[in-house]
Amino acid sequence: MQIVKFFIQKSWLLLIAAFCFGVLLAVTNAVLSPMIEKNRIEALNQKMRHLISDANTFEPAVEGVVIADAKTTIYKGLNDANEPVGFAFVGIGSGFADKIQLVIAMDAKCQKLKGFQVLMSNETPGFGDKIKEKWFQGQFNDAPADKLQLSKSGNIEEKDDTIVSITGATISSDAVVSVFNTYIKEVKNILKKEGIIQ
């Protein structure tokens, strides 16, 4: 009993401070969460529009699917005539430094890729963050929507299943290709199962 009394006498200020900081963090999170989510949705929409430029609107085709232990929504891009012109979704994988989140797009028949945009990445500046560079991302545009392979050399202009890795950032390059290989097949299977594509 004496020990408890001594502990309370010596640490009451610390306990009150910890409680106040906990309440402050909870309030801040409650206030900022809607704003953070709104910004995330705006960033996602902007990246989908960039990838599927002939789409005017996006609507969920299949919501809340779980791929590689992560929940995602497959969006359908629609043109003026309300016809599907492509599909987009967020793929998540492990990069060199942290998780990477990519917005990936395919054509309306899911036969060709329309590329990707980085939604979130903490890869090493000067190396791994080169996954955001046009020359690397351009290799995915019009590539087949099938299994991709990473190579240390090759022609970056050729639209095939071979992706040339970033020198000095093989892990980040491999992470991007792995996200594609994990998600593309699953997304196509889900869309076929739902009768959205043949």
Secondary structure, 3 states (H helix, E strand, C coil): CHHHHHHHHHHHHHHHHHHHHHHHHHHHHHHHHHHHHHHHHHHHHHHHHHHCCCCCEEEEEEEEEEECCEEEEEEEEECCCCCEEEEEEEEEEECCCCEEEEEEEEECCCCEEEEEEEEECCCCCCCHHHHHCHHHHHHHCCCECCCCEEECCCCCCCCCCEEECCCCCHHHHHHHHHHHHHHHHHHHHHHHHCCCCC
